Amino acid sequence: MNKFAFLIHPINIDDVYKKYGFLKILPKKMVEMITSKLAPSVISKITDIKSLNGTSEGWFIGLPLTSKMIIDMPEEYVLKKIIKSGRIAEKLGAKLIGLGAYTSVIGDAGITVANNLDIAVTTGNTYTVAAAFEATKKACSLLNKNFKQSNIAIVGATGSIGKVCAELAYRESNNITLIARNNDKLIEIKDELNNKYDNDVKLKCCTNIEKGISSADVIITVTSSLEDIIKPEFIKSGAVICDVARPRDVSKLVEKKRKDVLVIEGGVIEVPKEINFNFNFGFPKGLCYACMAETMILALEGKYENFSLGREIEIEKVDEINKLAKKHGFKVGGLRSFEKVIDENHIQTIVNNMKKLHKA
C-alpha cells in the first residue's frame, strides 16, 4: 500500500495547552522551553484513504514547536527536529513526507530536509497556491463578483509564487495590477505574460502597495515581508483578499476593523468522504489543508518525488496537481480566514456591512 507521513505542529501556545493543559500555570517562556525539548512523535494514523484510482494510508507526526518558536529559534536546531521527524516517517514505511505549516518555509523550504532523508519530501506549496487561486474565485462568487471583470491586484508579483499567481490570473481575468518594489522586474513579468499568451488583458505595474490595491476588487498577496503590509485603510469596500504569505501580509487589524471585506488564507480542501484523520486539527470532518491534500494526492498516485521544494513554484506543476486532485476526488470545499473555516454567517455579515456602507 502507498504510505506517507505529514508533519504538523501547534500554531500557537494555546494549541499546546489543548494537549498539556497543566502547563497553563507556567509562564509562556517556560512552556516554550519545555516543549522545545520534546521529541517529535506519531500523533495519529490516517486511515481509509481511498479514491477511484488508488488507496493509501499515512500518519500525522507532531513537531512540538509553535509557529513563533520555529521562526525565532536557531534555524539549524529546527531543521534537525524536522529531519528527525522525517526519520520517524521512514521507520513507519512512508515513502513521502509532507511538511505542514511553518515547517515548509523554514530555511530553504524543504531542500535541506530532502537531502537528509531517504524518502521524498513535499511542502504542499503547489496545491496550496492552486487551491488559494480557486478559493479566491469561490470567494468572489459568494460576494457576487465577476472574477473575470474584477480589478485583480497581485502583491509580490516578482516572487516565485507571485509570478505563478499573476499567470493564473492572466489566464482568467481582464484587468490586473502587478505590485512589487522593483519596477524593472515587474516590466519583465508583464512582457513575459504578454508574449506567452494571446489574451486581451489590461496589465499594469505599480511599486506602491497602497496605490496599487486602492481600487482592487480582488487582492492576492504573496510577499516575503516579515511585517504585515496590507493595512485596513488601504482596502476598497467589498474587496476579496487572499493572503498566501507566511508570515501574513494582511494586518490582524483588518479582521477587527474591516467587516466589509473578505480575507481568506486559501482553500479548504474537501477530501474523499471515507478518509479518517483520527485527529482534530480544527477543521470539520471531511476537510483539510491544501498542503495535507497534496501529500495524500501524491501518495494515491504513487508519485514519490520531491514535488514542491524550495521557493520556486512551476505553473506546469500547478496544472498537474489540479489534474491529479480531480482524478482522486479532492476539491476546494470551503474557505478559511485567520486559521478558521469561514461559514455562511461570516459571509452574510460582510454582505450586510457592504450594503450599509453603500447606502451611507
ZAKOL-509460 format. One record per residue: x, y, z of N, C-alpha, C, CB in turn. Coordinates in steps of 0.02 Angstrom, whole numbers, padded with zeros to 5 digits, always signed. Glycine has a CB too. Layout:
N
XYZXYZXYZXYZ/...
***
This chain:
360
+00042-00060+00000+00000+00000+00000+00044+00063+00000-00047+00000+00061/+00021+00115-00035+00057+00178-00036+00054+00211+00032+00028+00225-00090/+00112+00228+00060+00114+00256+00128+00149+00324+00128+00149+00208+00176/+00124+00369+00171+00153+00436+00177+00149+00458+00250+00116+00486+00131/+00181+00514+00264+00175+00547+00329+00167+00621+00318+00237+00532+00375/+00138+00654+00367+00130+00727+00362+00149+00758+00428+00057+00746+00342/+00192+00809+00425+00218+00842+00486+00174+00901+00506+00291+00865+00475/+00150+00900+00567+00110+00955+00593+00143+00983+00656+00037+00931+00609/+00121+01043+00674+00147+01074+00736+00094+01122+00764+00214+01112+00724/+00096+01137+00829+00048+01185+00857+00058+01254+00827+00054+01188+00934/+00004+01286+00807+00009+01353+00778+00030+01404+00831-00058+01373+00746/-00001+01399+00889+00017+01445+00943+00016+01408+01010-00033+01505+00945/+00031+01444+01063+00038+01413+01129-00028+01383+01153+00063+01465+01180/-00085+01411+01131-00150+01384+01151-00159+01312+01127-00206+01428+01125/-00129+01296+01069-00133+01228+01043-00094+01180+01087-00108+01225+00971/-00040+01205+01117-00001+01164+01164-00043+01148+01226+00065+01200+01184/-00079+01199+01249-00121+01190+01309-00176+01139+01298-00151+01257+01330/-00199+01131+01236-00252+01082+01222-00229+01012+01239-00273+01086+01148/-00164+00999+01230-00137+00932+01245-00108+00929+01315-00083+00913+01194/-00077+00984+01336-00045+00986+01402-00075+01044+01443+00033+00994+01396/-00137+01035+01464-00173+01089+01499-00140+01111+01563-00242+01066+01514/-00106+01066+01597-00074+01082+01661-00018+01134+01653-00046+01019+01693/+00007+01143+01591+00061+01191+01580+00037+01264+01584+00093+01178+01513/-00028+01275+01586-00055+01344+01589-00032+01382+01651-00131+01341+01587/-00013+01345+01702+00007+01378+01764+00077+01408+01758+00004+01329+01823/+00113+01388+01705+00182+01411+01697+00186+01471+01649+00226+01354+01671/+00238+01512+01655+00248+01568+01608+00258+01540+01537+00309+01611+01629/+00237+01578+01487+00241+01555+01417+00313+01537+01397+00214+01608+01370/+00360+01578+01418+00430+01565+01400+00453+01497+01426+00475+01620+01429/+00430+01479+01486+00449+01415+01515+00415+01358+01477+00430+01413+01589/+00353+01369+01456+00316+01318+01418+00352+01306+01351+00243+01340+01406/+00373+01360+01320+00410+01353+01256+00475+01315+01266+00424+01423+01226/+00510+01329+01321+00573+01295+01334+00562+01220+01345+00608+01326+01396/+00509+01203+01382+00493+01133+01396+00475+01096+01332+00436+01127+01447/+00430+01125+01292+00406+01091+01232+00462+01085+01179+00347+01128+01202/+00508+01133+01179+00563+01130+01130+00609+01071+01142+00604+01195+01133/+00607+01043+01203+00649+00985+01220+00615+00919+01203+00667+00987+01294/+00550+00921+01189+00514+00860+01174+00531+00835+01104+00438+00871+01181/+00532+00770+01097+00547+00740+01032+00485+00736+00989+00577+00669+01041/+00492+00738+00922+00435+00728+00878+00406+00658+00890+00456+00735+00803/+00341+00651+00877+00309+00586+00889+00249+00577+00843+00287+00580+00963/+00227+00515+00836+00168+00500+00796+00106+00524+00834+00162+00423+00781/+00065+00563+00800+00004+00590+00830-00056+00546+00815-00009+00662+00805/-00062+00524+00753-00118+00480+00734-00103+00446+00669-00183+00520+00730/-00141+00392+00656-00138+00358+00592-00197+00381+00549-00138+00280+00601/-00183+00399+00487-00236+00421+00441-00258+00361+00401-00210+00479+00394/-00322+00344+00406-00347+00282+00377-00401+00293+00325-00373+00237+00432/-00419+00239+00291-00474+00238+00242-00465+00289+00187-00540+00251+00277/-00404+00296+00164-00389+00342+00109-00400+00305+00043-00317+00371+00114/-00456+00320+00012-00474+00285-00049-00499+00334-00102-00527+00231-00035/-00481+00321-00164-00510+00357-00220-00528+00306-00273-00461+00412-00248/-00558+00328-00326-00575+00282-00381-00512+00254-00413-00618+00318-00433/-00455+00286-00398-00393+00268-00432-00335+00248-00387-00371+00325-00475/-00349+00234-00323-00295+00213-00279-00315+00211-00206-00237+00260-00288/-00270+00182-00165-00279+00180-00092-00213+00199-00059-00303+00110-00068/-00218+00222+00003-00158+00243+00039-00171+00242+00113-00136+00313+00016/-00119+00250+00152-00125+00261+00224-00066+00304+00246-00127+00193+00263/-00077+00340+00301-00024+00386+00322-00026+00400+00396-00029+00450+00284/+00019+00443+00417+00024+00462+00488+00036+00537+00495+00082+00422+00522/+00006+00565+00546+00024+00632+00568+00081+00625+00617-00038+00670+00601/+00135+00661+00604+00191+00663+00651+00193+00734+00680+00260+00645+00616/+00195+00738+00746+00192+00803+00779+00260+00830+00798+00150+00798+00840/+00273+00891+00778+00334+00927+00798+00313+00977+00852+00368+00964+00737/+00337+00970+00914+00312+01011+00969+00343+01081+00972+00326+00977+01034/+00338+01117+00916+00361+01186+00913+00306+01229+00883+00426+01192+00870/+00291+01286+00914+00240+01332+00887+00269+01370+00827+00215+01381+00942/+00225+01404+00791+00248+01445+00734+00300+01495+00756+00189+01481+00701/+00288+01529+00811+00334+01579+00837+00402+01549+00853+00305+01613+00898/+00400+01490+00883+00463+01456+00902+00502+01436+00839+00448+01395+00944/+00468+01413+00788+00501+01393+00726+00536+01453+00694+00451+01362+00677/+00504+01511+00698+00533+01572+00669+00590+01598+00711+00479+01626+00661/+00581+01597+00778+00629+01629+00823+00690+01586+00841+00594+01649+00886/+00681+01521+00841+00736+01477+00864+00790+01471+00809+00709+01407+00882/+00850+01450+00827+00903+01441+00777+00880+01393+00722+00967+01414+00809/+00890+01414+00660+00867+01376+00602+00894+01304+00602+00888+01410+00538/+00958+01296+00619+00989+01230+00619+00955+01183+00668+01064+01237+00636/+00936+01209+00726+00903+01169+00777+00835+01145+00752+00894+01209+00842/+00797+01190+00722+00730+01173+00696+00736+01121+00640+00694+01236+00671/+00783+01132+00594+00791+01085+00538+00809+01015+00563+00846+01111+00490/+00850+01011+00615+00868+00945+00643+00806+00911+00671+00921+00953+00699/+00762+00949+00702+00699+00922+00728+00655+00896+00671+00661+00975+00769/+00652+00934+00616+00611+00914+00559+00640+00850+00527+00608+00971+00506/+00705+00848+00520+00738+00789+00492+00725+00727+00536+00814+00801+00483/+00728+00738+00602+00714+00683+00649+00642+00658+00639+00724+00707+00721/+00596+00704+00625+00526+00685+00611+00523+00643+00548+00482+00748+00604/+00562+00662+00498+00564+00625+00435+00590+00555+00444+00607+00662+00386/+00636+00546+00491+00664+00479+00503+00612+00434+00537+00729+00483+00546/+00569+00465+00577+00513+00427+00606+00468+00402+00549+00472+00471+00656/+00456+00446+00500+00415+00427+00442+00446+00369+00404+00405+00487+00396/+00512+00372+00396+00548+00319+00361+00538+00251+00396+00622+00335+00356/+00544+00251+00462+00536+00189+00501+00466+00161+00496+00554+00202+00574/+00417+00205+00486+00347+00183+00479+00334+00153+00410+00300+00242+00492/+00381+00162+00364+00372+00136+00297+00345+00187+00247+00326+00078+00299/+00341+00250+00268+00317+00302+00223+00368+00314+00168+00304+00368+00262/+00344+00328+00109+00388+00342+00052+00388+00417+00035+00366+00302-00009/+00348+00455+00071+00341+00527+00059+00321+00561+00124+00289+00541+00003/+00350+00619+00138+00327+00659+00196+00311+00729+00173+00381+00660+00252/+00254+00754+00197+00234+00822+00183+00251+00867+00242+00159+00826+00167/+00275+00927+00227+00293+00975+00279+00237+01025+00289+00359+01011+00262/+00206+01024+00347+00148+01066+00360+00166+01133+00391+00100+01031+00403/+00123+01182+00378+00128+01250+00408+00199+01278+00403+00106+01247+00482/+00227+01300+00459+00291+01336+00457+00351+01290+00445+00301+01375+00521/+00342+01224+00450+00397+01179+00434+00413+01181+00359+00381+01107+00456/+00366+01207+00319+00376+01209+00247+00412+01272+00224+00309+01204+00211/+00420+01321+00268+00451+01384+00247+00517+01398+00281+00404+01441+00262/+00533+01361+00333+00595+01373+00369+00655+01355+00325+00597+01333+00435/+00708+01392+00330+00769+01378+00292+00759+01383+00218+00794+01309+00309/+00777+01330+00182+00772+01331+00109+00709+01295+00084+00834+01298+00078/+00657+01294+00126+00591+01267+00108+00595+01194+00086+00561+01309+00052/+00625+01153+00128+00623+01081+00118+00683+01050+00084+00565+01066+00079/+00726+01089+00052+00781+01061+00014+00830+01024+00060+00818+01116-00025/+00851+01057+00114+00897+01026+00162+00866+00963+00193+00916+01075+00217/+00802+00966+00209+00767+00908+00237+00770+00850+00188+00693+00926+00255/+00754+00864+00125+00754+00811+00074+00823+00781+00065+00729+00839+00007/+00875+00823+00069+00944+00799+00061+00967+00753+00117+00991+00858+00055/+00931+00756+00173+00950+00717+00231+00904+00658+00245+00952+00761+00292/+00857+00644+00200+00811+00588+00207+00815+00542+00147+00739+00613+00218/+00793+00481+00157+00792+00432+00102+00723+00425+00071+00816+00364+00128/+00677+00469+00090+00610+00469+00060+00597+00537+00028+00555+00453+00114/+00545+00540-00013+00528+00603-00047+00498+00653+00003+00478+00589-00104/+00506+00717-00013+00481+00771+00029+00443+00820-00013+00540+00807+00066/+00387+00844+00012+00350+00898-00022+00325+00947+00030+00291+00869-00063/+00324+01010+00012+00298+01062+00057+00223+01071+00049+00333+01128+00044/+00196+01046-00006+00125+01056-00019+00109+01124-00048+00086+01047+00043/+00162+01163-00062+00150+01232-00083+00118+01238-00152+00216+01269-00084/+00129+01188-00195+00099+01192-00262+00023+01189-00259+00126+01136-00307/-00003+01140-00223-00076+01135-00217-00103+01191-00173-00096+01066-00188/-00063+01215-00126-00084+01272-00085-00098+01333-00129-00031+01289-00032/-00053+01346-00176-00062+01402-00222-00121+01389-00268+00002+01414-00264/-00125+01328-00295-00181+01310-00339-00248+01318-00303-00173+01239-00365/-00251+01294-00242-00314+01297-00203-00330+01369-00183-00309+01253-00141/-00278+01408-00168-00289+01478-00149-00320+01517-00207-00222+01511-00128/-00296+01503-00267-00324+01537-00326-00397+01516-00337-00282+01522-00389/-00410+01451-00332-00479+01427-00339-00524+01455-00284-00481+01350-00338/-00496+01460-00223-00534+01487-00167-00550+01561-00178-00496+01477-00102/-00504+01597-00207-00515+01668-00221-00574+01676-00269-00452+01701-00251/-00577+01634-00320-00633+01637-00367-00698+01618-00332-00620+01591-00427/-00694+01569-00288-00753+01548-00250-00777+01605-00204-00737+01485-00208/-00730+01639-00172-00747+01695-00128-00781+01751-00168-00683+01723-00094/-00757+01763-00228-00788+01814-00271-00861+01796-00287-00749+01822-00337/-00872+01733-00301-00941+01712-00317-00987+01719-00256-00941+01639-00341/-00960+01708-00196-01001+01716-00135-01022+01789-00124-00963+01691-00074/-00981+01836-00149-00997+01907-00144-01024+01935-00210-00934+01947-00123/-01045+01889-00254-01075+01908-00319-01028+01951-00362-01140+01945-00308/-00964+01934-00360-00915+01969-00402-00898+01926-00463-00851+01985-00361/-00892+01959-00520-00869+01926-00581-00793+01929-00582-00900+01959-00644/-00761+01872-00570-00688+01871-00566-00656+01897-00629-00663+01800-00551/-00680+01876-00686-00650+01896-00750-00651+01971-00760-00687+01862-00807/-00705+02004-00736-00712+02076-00746-00686+02117-00687-00784+02092-00757/-00663+02084-00634-00640+02120-00575-00570+02148-00585-00640+02073-00514/-00554+02200-00548-00485+02226-00546-00445+02183-00498-00484+02302-00524/-00396+02146-00525-00356+02099-00485-00287+02130-00470-00348+02032-00522/-00267+02129-00407-00201+02153-00388-00160+02094-00361-00205+02210-00335/-00100+02085-00387-00054+02034-00362+00003+02069-00325-00026+01989-00421/+00005+02064-00260+00057+02096-00219+00114+02046-00208+00027+02121-00151/+00174+02067-00228+00231+02022-00225+00237+01984-00291+00224+01973-00167/+00219+02017-00345+00214+01984-00411+00281+01961-00439+00182+02031-00460/+00337+01987-00413+00402+01967-00440+00431+01906-00405+00451+02025-00435/+00400+01884-00350+00423+01824-00316+00399+01762-00354+00397+01822-00244/+00425+01703-00334+00409+01642-00371+00335+01625-00367+00450+01584-00343/+00305+01631-00308+00233+01617-00301+00192+01672-00334+00214+01610-00226/+00215+01734-00326+00180+01791-00356+00176+01786-00432+00214+01855-00338/+00231+01763-00463+00232+01756-00536+00181+01704-00559+00302+01736-00560/+00176+01649-00522+00127+01597-00539+00056+01623-00530+00137+01534-00496/+00044+01659-00475-00023+01688-00464-00040+01738-00519-00026+01722-00395/+00009+01777-00540-00001+01825-00595-00020+01789-00659+00061+01869-00605/+00014+01733-00672-00001+01695-00733-00070+01662-00730+00053+01641-00745/-00088+01636-00672-00154+01607-00663-00208+01660-00675-00162+01576-00594/-00196+01720-00647-00244+01774-00656-00247+01797-00728-00225+01833-00611/-00190+01799-00760-00186+01821-00830-00228+01776-00875-00113+01822-00854/-00230+01712-00858-00267+01665-00899-00343+01670-00890-00245+01594-00883/-00364+01705-00836-00436+01705-00821-00467+01772-00806-00448+01661-00763/-00430+01826-00813-00459+01892-00798-00435+01944-00848-00440+01914-00726/-00467+02002-00846-00454+02054-00896-00414+02113-00871-00518+02079-00923/-00416+02124-00804-00383+02184-00776-00339+02164-00717-00436+02236-00753/-00273+02172-00725-00226+02151-00673-00175+02206-00659-00190+02086-00695/-00161+02215-00595-00106+02259-00574-00053+02218-00539-00132+02316-00527/+00007+02219-00565+00064+02184-00534+00099+02233-00487+00112+02157-00589/+00109+02211-00425+00138+02256-00374+00200+02225-00343+00086+02271-00320/+00254+02262-00343+00316+02242-00310+00362+02302-00307+00351+02183-00348/+00419+02296-00273+00464+02353-00264+00503+02369-00327+00512+02339-00207/+00523+02318-00365+00567+02327-00422+00528+02334-00487+00617+02268-00427/+00526+02395-00513+00486+02407-00573+00513+02371-00634+00482+02482-00586/+00579+02366-00639+00610+02332-00697+00588+02258-00700+00686+02336-00693/+00587+02226-00642+00565+02156-00640+00491+02149-00656+00580+02125-00570/+00452+02198-00633+00380+02198-00649+00370+02202-00724+00345+02257-00614/+00407+02244-00756+00401+02252-00829+00421+02188-00864+00444+02311-00854/+00473+02154-00839+00494+02090-00867+00437+02039-00866+00555+02063-00830/+00404+02034-00808+00348+01987-00800+00290+02006-00846+00325+01985-00727/+00277+02071-00849+00224+02095-00893+00238+02074-00965+00217+02172-00888/+00299+02084-00987+00318+02066-01056+00314+01991-01067+00389+02092-01072/+00336+01952-01017+00333+01879-01023+00262+01855-01033+00364+01846-00960/+00216+01882-00993+00146+01861-00997+00115+01881-01064+00106+01890-00939/+00129+01943-01084+00101+01967-01147+00127+01927-01207+00117+02041-01157/+00190+01904-01202+00220+01865-01257+00196+01793-01256+00296+01868-01252/+00182+01766-01196+00163+01695-01190+00091+01683-01210+00174+01672-01120/+00047+01731-01194-00025+01721-01206-00052+01773-01254-00064+01723-01140/-00099+01751-01293-00132+01797-01340-00199+01818-01310-00142+01763-01410/-00195+01850-01252-00256+01872-01217-00261+01948-01219-00256+01846-01145/-00321+01972-01218-00333+02044-01216-00339+02067-01143-00396+02064-01257/-00281+02071-01110-00280+02087-01039-00249+02155-01027-00241+02033-01000/-00283+02195-00985-00256+02259-00965-00210+02247-00906-00313+02311-00947/-00144+02255-00917-00094+02237-00867-00053+02298-00848-00048+02181-00894/-00056+02315-00783-00020+02373-00758+00033+02352-00707-00069+02424-00727/+00082+02396-00697+00135+02385-00647+00134+02442-00596+00205+02378-00680/+00147+02425-00533+00147+02476-00481+00196+02457-00426+00076+02486-00451/+00233+02505-00399+00281+02492-00346+00257+02516-00277+00347+02524-00362/+00196+02543-00275+00168+02567-00212+00107+02525-00194+00149+02643-00217/+00111+02491-00137+00057+02445-00119-00010+02481-00109+00076+02407-00055/-00009+02535-00070-00071+02571-00055-00105+02594-00120-00058+02631-00009/-00066+02623-00164-00093+02647-00228-00116+02589-00271-00041+02689-00265/-00077+02536-00272-00091+02479-00315-00154+02441-00297-00035+02432-00314/-00171+02438-00232-00230+02399-00212-00291+02442-00197-00213+02357-00151/-00284+02507-00200-00338+02552-00179-00403+02541-00218-00316+02624-00187/-00399+02522-00281-00459+02511-00322-00469+02438-00339-00455+02553-00386/-00432+02394-00306-00435+02322-00322-00497+02290-00292-00373+02287-00297/-00532+02251-00333-00588+02211-00309-00563+02146-00279-00637+02196-00367/-00506+02123-00304-00476+02060-00280-00402+02072-00270-00489+02002-00331/-00376+02051-00212-00305+02057-00197-00278+01988-00179-00293+02108-00138/-00225+01968-00214-00189+01907-00195-00119+01930-00174-00186+01855-00255/-00102+01918-00111-00039+01944-00084+00007+01887-00062-00053+01992-00026/+00069+01890-00087+00115+01833-00079+00187+01857-00068+00111+01787-00141/+00196+01909-00029+00264+01935-00019+00301+01894+00033+00261+02009+00002/+00365+01908+00042+00406+01876+00093+00421+01925+00150+00472+01849+00064/+00379+01976+00157+00388+02026+00208+00381+01995+00278+00338+02083+00200/+00421+02020+00325+00416+01996+00394+00364+02035+00434+00484+02001+00428/+00337+02088+00404+00286+02129+00436+00224+02131+00392+00313+02200+00450/+00166+02144+00424+00105+02150+00384+00109+02213+00342+00043+02150+00430/+00084+02209+00281+00090+02264+00233+00023+02286+00205+00136+02245+00177/-00029+02245+00216-00096+02263+00193-00134+02291+00252-00133+02200+00162/-00142+02357+00253-00173+02392+00309-00248+02403+00297-00137+02459+00322/-00287+02410+00351-00360+02419+00343-00379+02477+00298-00391+02429+00411/-00342+02532+00303-00360+02592+00265-00343+02587+00191-00326+02652+00296/-00306+02536+00171-00286+02529+00100-00341+02497+00057-00223+02487+00095/-00388+02463+00089-00431+02416+00053-00499+02445+00034-00441+02354+00095/-00519+02431-00026-00584+02452-00053-00640+02410-00020-00586+02443-00130/-00696+02441-00006-00753+02405+00024-00776+02350-00023-00811+02454+00040/-00789+02292+00006-00812+02235-00033-00758+02194-00065-00858+02260-00086/-00695+02212-00052-00639+02176-00083-00631+02106-00055-00574+02215-00074/-00605+02062-00097-00585+01995-00076-00508+01995-00073-00612+01939-00125/-00481+01976-00016-00408+01974-00008-00387+01902+00008-00384+02023+00047/-00344+01874-00034-00316+01808-00021-00244+01816+00001-00322+01762-00084/-00230+01797+00063-00163+01805+00091-00129+01737+00092-00166+01835+00163/-00084+01726+00044-00048+01663+00039+00018+01665+00077-00035+01646-00035/+00039+01724+00098+00105+01734+00129+00108+01706+00200+00122+01807+00130/+00167+01684+00219+00183+01666+00288+00251+01694+00306+00181+01589+00299/+00258+01740+00356+00205+01767+00397+00153+01806+00355+00234+01812+00450/+00096+01819+00384+00041+01851+00349+00060+01920+00323-00019+01856+00393/+00033+01936+00264+00039+02004+00237-00016+02049+00263+00038+02002+00161/-00074+02020+00277-00133+02059+00297-00131+02071+00372-00198+02023+00277/-00136+02134+00391-00136+02152+00462-00196+02122+00498-00136+02229+00469/-00184+02100+00561-00239+02075+00602-00292+02128+00613-00212+02049+00668/-00272+02191+00606-00320+02246+00615-00374+02245+00561-00284+02313+00613/-00358+02215+00503-00409+02210+00450-00467+02167+00474-00378+02180+00385/-00451+02113+00509-00503+02069+00536-00547+02106+00586-00471+02007+00570/-00517+02151+00625-00554+02187+00677-00592+02248+00649-00507+02210+00731/-00561+02284+00604-00588+02349+00582-00628+02347+00517-00533+02397+00575/-00614+02298+00474-00646+02298+00409-00693+02239+00401-00594+02297+00354/-00753+02247+00429-00803+02194+00424-00839+02193+00357-00854+02202+00480/-00816+02237+00312-00847+02242+00245-00802+02212+00191-00862+02315+00228/-00749+02177+00210-00705+02144+00162-00696+02071+00183-00636+02181+00157/-00681+02029+00134-00672+01958+00147-00599+01939+00140-00716+01916+00100/-00569+01920+00196-00499+01898+00196-00497+01822+00200-00459+01930+00256/-00464+01791+00153-00456+01719+00155-00382+01702+00153-00494+01684+00097/-00365+01643+00178-00295+01621+00177-00285+01564+00128-00273+01599+00247/-00337+01546+00093-00331+01492+00045-00391+01447+00048-00268+01453+00056/-00386+01393+00011-00442+01347+00006-00440+01292+00058-00445+01317-00061/-00499+01275+00084-00507+01216+00125-00524+01159+00077-00562+01226+00181/-00488+01105+00081-00497+01051+00033-00545+00997+00059-00430+01019+00016/-00594+00981+00017-00640+00927+00032-00608+00862+00007-00710+00938-00002/-00600+00814+00053-00567+00751+00037-00619+00698+00023-00520+00730+00095/-00599+00642-00009-00646+00586-00017-00676+00567+00050-00610+00525-00049/-00740+00555+00051-00778+00553+00115-00756+00499+00164-00850+00543+00100/-00723+00446+00140-00705+00392+00186-00645+00408+00230-00690+00330+00146/-00605+00457+00211-00542+00471+00247-00555+00489+00320-00504+00527+00212/-00517+00457+00364-00522+00471+00435-00453+00493+00461-00549+00409+00474/-00448+00556+00482-00384+00582+00506-00368+00559+00577-00385+00658+00503/-00420+00540+00615-00410+00517+00684-00373+00568+00727-00371+00451+00685/-00382+00631+00709-00352+00687+00747-00389+00750+00729-00275+00694+00731/-00404+00790+00779-00440+00853+00769-00391+00911+00762-00489+00867+00827/-00382+00935+00700-00338+00992+00689-00378+01056+00676-00291+00979+00630/-00442+01056+00696-00482+01116+00696-00529+01125+00637-00437+01173+00698/-00529+01077+00591-00574+01081+00533-00632+01032+00541-00535+01066+00468/-00689+01048+00512-00745+00999+00512-00725+00935+00476-00807+01030+00478/-00760+00882+00492-00746+00817+00461-00749+00821+00385-00795+00763+00487/-00701+00789+00353-00700+00787+00280-00664+00844+00247-00769+00786+00255/-00634+00889+00287-00597+00946+00260-00525+00946+00286-00632+01013+00278/-00479+00973+00246-00410+00977+00269-00374+01035+00233-00372+00911+00257/-00313+01049+00253-00272+01099+00221-00249+01073+00152-00211+01118+00265/-00235+01120+00107-00212+01100+00040-00144+01064+00042-00207+01162-00004/-00100+01085+00088-00034+01052+00092-00042+00979+00113+00011+01090+00142/-00090+00966+00159-00104+00896+00177-00130+00858+00117-00155+00893+00235/-00176+00890+00081-00207+00858+00023-00155+00841-00031-00261+00903-00007/-00108+00887-00043-00056+00873-00093-00019+00809-00076-00008+00932-00099/+00000+00801-00013+00037+00742+00008-00004+00679-00004+00056+00747+00082/-00068+00681+00013-00111+00622+00003-00121+00607-00071-00179+00632+00037/-00130+00659-00111-00140+00651-00183-00079+00617-00215-00153+00719-00217/-00020+00641-00196+00042+00612-00224+00049+00539-00203+00103+00653-00201/+00030+00524-00140+00034+00454-00116-00015+00410-00154+00021+00451-00041/-00076+00434-00163-00126+00395-00200-00103+00382-00272-00193+00432-00200/-00069+00430-00300-00044+00424-00368+00019+00381-00372-00030+00493-00398/+00050+00368-00313+00114+00332-00312+00170+00375-00341+00109+00267-00351/+00163+00440-00334+00211+00487-00362+00259+00509-00307+00175+00549-00394/+00309+00468-00294+00355+00480-00239+00415+00521-00264+00379+00414-00207/+00406+00585-00266+00458+00630-00288+00455+00695-00248+00453+00645-00364/+00509+00733-00249+00510+00797-00215+00470+00847-00257+00584+00823-00204/+00404+00845-00248+00359+00881-00293+00361+00957-00283+00288+00856-00284/+00354+00979-00221+00357+01051-00205+00415+01062-00157+00289+01076-00174/+00470+01088-00181+00528+01102-00139+00557+01170-00157+00581+01047-00146/+00586+01203-00108+00616+01268-00121+00564+01322-00131+00660+01264-00182/+00588+01380-00154+00543+01438-00160+00507+01442-00227+00583+01502-00151/+00531+01403-00276+00502+01408-00343+00438+01367-00349+00554+01386-00395/+00388+01395-00380+00326+01360-00397+00319+01362-00473+00264+01393-00361/+00306+01304-00503+00301+01299-00575+00228+01295-00597+00340+01239-00601/+00209+01335-00646+00141+01336-00671+00121+01267-00697+00132+01389-00725/+00169+01231-00727+00155+01164-00753+00135+01116-00697+00216+01137-00791/+00169+01124-00639+00152+01081-00582+00086+01100-00551+00208+01084-00529/+00069+01164-00552+00003+01186-00529-00051+01152-00570-00004+01264-00533/-00043+01153-00635-00091+01120-00680-00093+01045-00667-00074+01134-00753/-00034+01016-00655-00030+00943-00643-00065+00924-00579+00043+00920-00641/-00052+00960-00523-00083+00941-00460-00158+00953-00462-00052+00980-00402/-00180+01003-00498-00253+01012-00507-00284+00952-00543-00267+01077-00548/-00250+00927-00593-00274+00869-00631-00275+00807-00587-00229+00857-00693/-00222+00797-00547-00219+00739-00503-00271+00744-00447-00149+00731-00473/-00282+00804-00422-00333+00814-00369-00401+00793-00395-00334+00889-00346/-00418+00814-00455-00482+00796-00485-00486+00720-00495-00491+00832-00553/-00432+00690-00517-00429+00618-00529-00445+00579-00466-00361+00597-00556/-00419+00603-00409-00425+00565-00346-00481+00592-00301-00360+00567-00308/-00521+00639-00325-00580+00661-00288-00569+00714-00236-00610+00603-00256/-00518+00756-00244-00506+00812-00198-00527+00876-00233-00430+00815-00178/-00556+00922-00195-00577+00986-00224-00583+01039-00169-00645+00978-00260/-00583+01102-00191-00592+01157-00143-00664+01153-00117-00577+01226-00176/-00670+01145-00051-00737+01136-00022-00758+01193+00023-00739+01072+00016/-00714+01241+00034-00731+01296+00078-00673+01345+00082-00748+01270+00147/-00681+01395+00124-00632+01448+00132-00610+01451+00205-00660+01516+00110/-00550+01477+00217-00529+01488+00286-00500+01558+00294-00477+01435+00307/-00505+01584+00354-00481+01651+00368-00451+01652+00438-00537+01704+00362/-00389+01673+00443-00355+01676+00507-00361+01609+00545-00383+01733+00550/-00345+01555+00507-00343+01486+00532-00411+01456+00548-00299+01483+00592/-00466+01490+00530-00533+01464+00544-00572+01455+00480-00571+01511+00593/-00614+01404+00479-00657+01393+00420-00712+01445+00420-00686+01321+00421/-00723+01475+00361-00774+01527+00354-00842+01495+00344-00758+01574+00294/-00892+01518+00382-00959+01491+00374-01005+01543+00341-00988+01470+00442/-01068+01524+00331-01116+01567+00296-01129+01631+00335-01182+01530+00286/-01128+01627+00402-01140+01687+00443-01086+01740+00431-01143+01669+00517/-01024+01717+00423-00968+01763+00410-00979+01800+00344-00901+01724+00409/-00998+01763+00293-01010+01793+00227-01068+01842+00231-01025+01739+00175/-01122+01823+00265-01181+01867+00269-01165+01931+00306-01239+01830+00303/-01123+01927+00357-01103+01987+00394-01067+02036+00348-01058+01969+00454/-01022+02010+00307-00986+02052+00259-01033+02084+00209-00932+02012+00222/-01079+02045+00182-01128+02070+00133-01170+02126+00165-01174+02014+00108/-01192+02115+00226-01233+02166+00261-01194+02230+00272-01259+02139+00327/-01132+02224+00292-01090+02284+00304-01075+02321+00240-01025+02264+00339/-01066+02284+00186-01056+02315+00120-01117+02357+00101-01042+02261+00066/-01176+02329+00113-01238+02365+00096-01246+02428+00139-01299+02319+00106/-01229+02423+00202-01234+02481+00246-01189+02538+00223-01217+02462+00318/-01127+02521+00205-01080+02571+00182-01101+02601+00115-01010+02541+00176/-01130+02559+00073-01153+02583+00007-01210+02634+00015-01176+02524-00037/-01256+02619+00062-01312+02664+00075-01288+02730+00105-01363+02631+00119/-01237+02725+00148-01211+02785+00182-01177+02830+00131-01161+02765+00237/
***
